[in-house]
């Protein structure tokens, strides 16, 4: 007897058409990128906003190759820089920074190319770590903003009813940050093990 299950592999973008309350940031890459570029709080020096993410964005915009599929500004293709690029640079600066400051003593975590490069911007390792934590929290807040509204809003009933139709005889593999589809189908495996103490 054959298996009549359908497998769905779903990438990013499914929640873009959701009707969300005022003040909820829509789940577009450009909206998330704009939000993570805003200045960060410096917890070590009050009143001193940290702009390293926007500095990285501007540096990449000046050096990254243009993407012809990206919207043109003044008739010229521009680089396509988004929040995942920015976080990757933060991670690399963090890893390389420990080598540049001679504080990396773990051979398993030593980025071997770091000694062959030099930083072109100054940053403190603790400050950078604080920005990375705030960066992740901003993305989590955006995702939670639309994720938590999916089942509440009658205007989004079409969304969850669509996925519920397939829930019983289907397997979903969702590559989005959010869990709107998983919430719509009711049961899902999130990959985390329950831990009892």
C-alpha positions as CSV (number, residue, x, y, z in Angstrom):
1,X,0.0,0.0,0.0
2,X,1.4,3.4,-1.0
3,X,1.9,6.4,1.1
4,X,-0.3,9.3,-0.1
5,X,1.3,12.0,2.1
6,X,2.4,15.3,0.5
7,X,5.6,17.0,1.5
8,X,5.8,20.7,1.6
9,X,9.2,22.5,1.6
10,X,8.4,26.2,2.4
11,X,10.9,29.0,2.2
12,X,10.7,32.5,3.6
13,X,8.0,34.9,2.8
14,X,4.7,33.1,3.6
15,X,3.7,35.6,6.3
16,X,4.2,38.7,4.1
17,X,0.5,38.9,3.2
18,X,-0.8,38.8,6.8
19,X,-3.0,41.6,8.0
20,X,-1.2,42.8,11.1
21,X,-2.1,45.4,13.8
22,X,-0.7,48.9,13.7
23,X,2.9,49.0,14.9
24,X,3.8,45.4,14.0
25,X,6.8,45.2,11.7
26,X,6.0,43.1,8.6
27,X,8.2,40.1,7.9
28,X,10.0,41.5,4.9
29,X,13.8,41.3,4.6
30,X,14.0,45.1,4.0
31,X,11.9,45.8,7.1
32,X,14.1,43.6,9.3
33,X,17.2,45.0,7.8
34,X,16.1,48.6,8.5
35,X,15.3,47.7,12.1
36,X,18.6,46.1,12.8
37,X,20.5,49.0,11.3
38,X,19.1,51.4,14.0
39,X,21.6,52.4,16.7
40,X,22.2,50.1,19.7
41,X,22.3,50.8,23.4
42,X,25.8,50.9,24.9
43,X,25.4,49.4,28.3
44,X,28.9,50.3,29.3
45,X,28.8,54.0,28.4
46,X,25.3,55.5,28.9
47,X,24.1,57.9,26.3
48,X,26.6,56.6,23.7
49,X,24.6,54.9,20.9
50,X,26.5,52.2,19.0
51,X,26.2,52.4,15.2
52,X,28.5,49.6,14.1
53,X,25.7,47.7,12.3
54,X,24.9,50.7,10.1
55,X,28.6,51.3,9.6
56,X,29.0,47.7,8.4
57,X,26.0,48.2,6.1
58,X,27.4,51.4,4.6
59,X,30.8,49.8,4.1
60,X,29.3,46.9,2.3
61,X,27.2,49.2,0.2
62,X,30.4,50.9,-1.0
63,X,32.3,47.7,-1.7
64,X,29.9,44.8,-2.4
65,X,29.2,44.1,-6.1
66,X,25.9,45.4,-7.4
67,X,23.0,43.0,-7.9
68,X,21.3,43.6,-11.2
69,X,18.1,42.1,-9.8
70,X,18.0,44.6,-6.9
71,X,15.9,47.7,-7.4
72,X,17.7,50.4,-9.2
73,X,18.5,53.8,-7.6
74,X,19.0,56.5,-10.2
75,X,19.1,53.9,-12.9
76,X,22.1,52.1,-11.4
77,X,22.1,48.6,-9.9
78,X,22.9,48.6,-6.2
79,X,24.3,45.9,-3.9
80,X,21.8,43.8,-2.1
81,X,22.8,43.8,1.6
82,X,20.4,42.4,4.2
83,X,20.3,41.5,7.8
84,X,21.8,38.0,7.4
85,X,24.9,39.6,5.7
86,X,25.2,42.0,8.6
87,X,25.0,39.3,11.2
88,X,27.6,37.2,9.4
89,X,30.0,40.2,9.5
90,X,29.3,40.7,13.2
91,X,30.1,37.0,13.8
92,X,33.3,37.2,11.8
93,X,34.4,40.4,13.6
94,X,33.7,38.7,16.9
95,X,35.7,35.6,16.0
96,X,38.6,37.5,14.4
97,X,38.5,40.1,17.2
98,X,39.6,37.5,19.7
99,X,42.6,36.7,17.6
100,X,43.5,40.4,16.9
101,X,43.3,41.1,20.6
102,X,45.4,38.0,21.4
103,X,42.6,36.6,23.6
104,X,41.7,33.4,21.6
105,X,43.3,30.5,23.5
106,X,41.1,27.7,22.2
107,X,42.5,26.0,19.1
108,X,39.1,24.6,18.3
109,X,37.6,28.1,18.0
110,X,40.7,29.8,16.4
111,X,39.7,31.3,13.0
112,X,42.9,30.5,11.1
113,X,42.6,33.3,8.5
114,X,42.3,36.1,11.2
115,X,46.1,36.6,11.5
116,X,46.3,37.5,7.8
117,X,43.7,40.3,8.0
118,X,43.5,43.7,9.8
119,X,40.3,45.4,11.1
120,X,39.3,48.6,9.3
121,X,37.0,49.8,12.1
122,X,37.4,49.9,15.9
123,X,35.2,48.1,18.3
124,X,35.4,46.6,21.8
125,X,34.8,42.9,22.0
126,X,32.3,43.3,24.9
127,X,30.5,46.0,23.0
128,X,30.3,43.9,19.9
129,X,29.0,40.9,21.9
130,X,26.3,43.2,23.3
131,X,25.3,44.4,19.9
132,X,25.1,40.9,18.6
133,X,22.7,40.0,21.5
134,X,20.6,43.0,20.8
135,X,20.6,42.3,17.1
136,X,19.2,38.8,17.7
137,X,16.6,40.1,20.1
138,X,15.4,42.7,17.5
139,X,14.8,39.9,15.0
140,X,13.1,37.8,17.6
141,X,10.8,40.7,18.5
142,X,9.8,41.3,14.9
143,X,9.1,37.6,14.3
144,X,7.2,37.3,17.6
145,X,5.2,40.4,16.6
146,X,3.6,38.8,13.6
147,X,3.9,35.2,14.9
148,X,1.8,35.9,18.0
149,X,-1.0,37.6,15.9
150,X,-1.6,34.8,13.4
151,X,-4.3,32.9,15.3
152,X,-5.9,36.0,16.9
153,X,-6.9,38.0,13.9
154,X,-10.0,37.0,12.0
155,X,-8.6,38.8,9.0
156,X,-5.9,36.1,8.8
157,X,-8.3,33.2,9.0
158,X,-7.7,32.4,5.3
159,X,-4.0,31.8,6.1
160,X,-4.4,29.2,8.8
161,X,-7.4,27.6,7.2
162,X,-5.3,27.1,4.0
163,X,-2.6,25.2,5.9
164,X,-5.0,23.2,8.1
165,X,-6.5,21.6,5.0
166,X,-3.2,19.8,4.4
167,X,-2.2,19.1,8.0
168,X,-3.5,15.6,8.3
169,X,-1.9,14.0,5.3
170,X,1.2,16.2,4.8
171,X,4.6,16.8,6.2
172,X,5.8,20.4,6.4
173,X,9.5,21.5,6.3
174,X,9.4,25.3,7.0
175,X,12.6,27.3,6.6
176,X,11.1,30.6,7.9
177,X,12.1,32.2,11.2
178,X,8.5,32.2,12.2
179,X,6.1,29.4,13.3
180,X,2.9,30.7,11.7
181,X,2.4,27.6,9.5
182,X,3.2,25.3,12.4
183,X,0.7,27.2,14.6
184,X,-1.9,26.9,11.8
185,X,-1.5,23.1,11.5
186,X,-1.6,22.6,15.3
187,X,1.1,20.1,15.8
188,X,4.7,20.2,14.7
189,X,8.2,19.0,15.6
190,X,10.4,22.0,16.4
191,X,13.6,19.9,16.9
192,X,13.9,20.7,20.6
193,X,13.9,18.0,23.1
194,X,11.8,18.3,26.3
195,X,13.9,18.5,29.3
196,X,12.7,17.6,32.7
197,X,14.6,18.3,35.9
